[in-house]
Amino acid sequence: MTVHTKGQLSGAAANDGNEDRRAKTGNGIGTILKKVFGKPVVQRRVPTITAFLSGTALSGFAASAQAQQAEPIAARLFSSAEMATFSLVLGVLSATLLSTVWFIRQRGNMETEAREIRSALSDAQHRISRYEALIADKNRRIVIWDGANSKPEILGALPAETGAPSSNSDFLAFGRWLKASFAGDLEKAIETLRTDARSFDMVIETQRDEVLEVQGRVSGGRAFVRFIALNNLRAELAELKIERDRLQTSISIFQDLLDSIEQPVWQRGSDGKLLWVNHAYGEAVEADTPQTAVRENREILTTVSREKIRASATPESPFQGTVSTVVRGNRTFYDVVDVKNATGSAGIAVDVSSVEAVREELKRTLRAHAETLDHLATPVAIFDGERRLQFYNQAFLQLWELDMAFLESAPDNNELFERLRSAGKLPEQLNWKSWKENALSVYQALDTKTDLWHLPNGQTLRVIATAHPQGGATWVFENLTEQVDLETRYNTLLRVQGETIDHLSEGVAVFGPDGRIRLSNPAFRALWGVTAEQAKPETHIRAIETACAPSYDKPDGWRRFGQMITSFDDERPSLDGTLELYSGLVLDYAVIPLPNAQTMLTFVDMTDNVRAERALKEKNEALTKADELKNDFVQHVSYELRSPLTNIIGFTDLLKSQVVGPLNERQSEYVDHISTSSALLLTIVNDILDLATVDAGIMYLNYQDTDLDDLLDDVAMQIADRLQEAGVTLEIVAPAHLGSMVADPQRLKQILLKLLSNAANFAPEGSVISLTCQREGQDFTFSVADKGPGIPEDMIKAVFNRFNAGTGGGKRSGAGLGLSIVESFVSLHGGTVSIDSAPGKGTIVHCRIPNAAEPDTRSAAAE
């Protein structure tokens, strides 16, 4: 009984499990069919073989139980082995029979289910066809993605006027038929739908300005995107939605823009209170944030300004004006624009405190620029972006000699070229059209174009055309005629200079800052005995020094030149001197700095000059020695000359006094002649010795404080005999109390005596000689006048020459040393001598002698 019960429970459990499995299988298929076809599918339970087997097992267990109960009886009829075999065979036969019956029943059930499934499939296909017919409407198209990596399935179509491609691959390329902004947004929305299952609804525009509604949904693990062509009302609604989004975006952009500019911007309500301000407004009113400025209603404008704006602004006429306010403690001027409508107003304030100053400065700059260009000697023309002439200066007008009315009409650049060509003022070209197109290509060029124009009138122009970044071009016509002429003349001059340098007798060599020779002439090579190969250009000065060493290799020669030529000193001094070569040549050299850090060496052959100079020096030394001998003669022989004359004069006077005895008449006559001749000879000797002493520079003046009245009286007494002999009268004109002067009284007396003697010699007998003395400041003037024959003008300068006896009109002839001695003694005193004379009008000799500063001083005579 225990085994039988266990077999029944196991079979029931197995039966229940199979029935649950079938129920689950049936429910799964029904659910799928319901999802696919949209209606439930009839399900039936089918008995499984487990029930049959379960019944068979129970039967077996029952038979076994009965057998056990009847064991005492069976044991008597059958053996235990026979009973086991019989039971096994009976069980197998029962199982086979029951299995056959179950398979027959199961086949019938499967055929019934197959018929039901085929019926449901037919119904589902019918519904699918109907749905596809609905989807295939020309006003919508559906794109289905079954998984993340699956290919999309596209159903339906859109009207051709929308511009949507009919090809599936082209349809999914949204950028080809949708506007760029909508294509990007749609692709992002589809990506989010497929990855995050986020639904969306949006309205898009095609490139043909058609509006489509797009819906994105997820259902049953699939992503669906529906493109729907809208009817008139829905299309209009969608367009309004797009326009709303566009306006909201524009408002947001404009708010961000206004919030980022530096000019204060505000928005007010109908009551005049602030609704929104930007950051610049908040900073101007010193608020922490724009929201704080709005919340605290901080005003940037004064009450008067706000009332003025409110009173003058209307919806048709916004307020525009300049108002004054205080920002951060500084007076600021704002150019305010305030727009008003029914819901409120909005305004912006632009700081124009410095705008006017900048504007005026710009105007002045432009005027100065125009005036500068107008005063330039270089012709300038400016064309705008349309290639029309906007500016030209006077030099441009003078260059092309065009009609001013034509230029003021703002001609096109092409028209200007045609006018110049017709006037024969442009270069002659074989292909005029190609040349003109090349010239006008500057308007499309990125770089400045430069060209040379050789005009028919012989002028050469460098034409510089520069395109403007904002369009247009500036043409500059630089006249190179003079420059070309100067270059020609310069090149000619260089050749002439080269030939000149080559034919100079002076040696010339020019070195660069690197110590290399640039040029040298034949005279340089001849003086230093170097060849043209040794002194060729770019040869270093060390090589030149080596080549010139056989002629001169002392340290003060080429080594010093090399140091000066290659020196890096900021100031390069010049140098000159003399070199004597081993060959006996004497060269004067000069080191002359040139521009560009170059240096020129010049060498002049001074051999003949040096020899002549040496000869002159030898002669000068001989003359100096002779002059020394003369001075020695004057110093030592002056006493030897005067002593005999003094003795002769003394003995003559002794004989005339007849102390030693009486003389007869002839003897007395002879003694008188001896006395006169001796006195004249003494005077001549004294004059010669005085002049020799002055010339030798060994005469000294003995300055003393001399009373002029006593001096004049002494002179008058000493000259009395000479005046009586000449038969003339002396008249002395001097103011009373003339005073005194510091001078050498002996030499001053000699000056006056010589002048009076000279006047007495030439004055006619019975005439008057006047001696005038007067003070003029610190100087004294002495004038001696006579009424003699006078001196011709051409002879006045010669009367001071030594041994000049005059014209011979005097009563007595002399050696002609009187006036020469006067001039020498006056010069020793630092004075001057002048003569006023004319033939037949007498002569006046003026002597101006300064009063010496200190008495008792001695001054040597200058040579």
Secondary structure, 3 states (H helix, E strand, C coil): CHHHHHHHHHHHHHHHHHHHHHHHHHHHHHHHHHHHHCCCCCCCCCCCHHHHHHHHHHHHHHHHHHHHHCHHHHHHHCCHHHHHHHHHHHHHHHHHHHHHHHHHHHHHHHHHHHHHHHHHHHHHHHHHHHHHHHHCCCCEEEEEECCCCCCCEEEEECCHHHCCCCCHHHHHCHHHHECHHHHHHHHHHHHHHHHHCCCEEEEEEECCCCEEEEEEEEECCEEEEEEEECCHHHHHHHHHHHHHHHHHHHHHHHHHHHHHCCCCEEEEECCCCEEEECHHHHHHCCCCCHHHHHHCCCCCCCHHHHHHHHHHCCCCCCEEEEEEEEECCEEEEEEEEEEEECCEEEEEEEECCCHHHHHHHHHHHHHHHHHHHHHCCCCEEEECCCCEEEEECHHHHHHHCCCHHHHHCCCEHHHHHHHHHHCCCCCCCCCHHHHHHHHHHHHHCCCCEEEEEECCCCCEEEEEEEECCCCCEEEEEEECHHHHHHHHHHHHHHHHHHHHHHCCCCEEEEECCCCEEEEECHHHHHHHCCCCCCCCCCCEHHHHHHHHCCCCCCHHHHHHHHHHHCCCCCCCCCEEEEEECCCCCEEEEEEEECCCCCEEEEEEECHHHHHHHHHHHHHHHHHHHHHHHHHHHHHHHHHHHHHHHHHHHHHHHHHHCCCCCCCCHHHHHHHHHHHHHHHHHHHHHHHHHHHHHHHHCCCEEECEEEEHHHHHHHHHHHHHHHHHHHCCEEEEECCCCCCEEEECHHHHHHHHHHHHHHHHHHCCCCCEEEEEEEEECCEEEEEEEECCCCCCHHHCHHHHCCCCCCCCCCCCCCCCCHHHHHHHHHHHCCCEEEEEECCCCCEEEEEEEECCCCCCCEEECCC
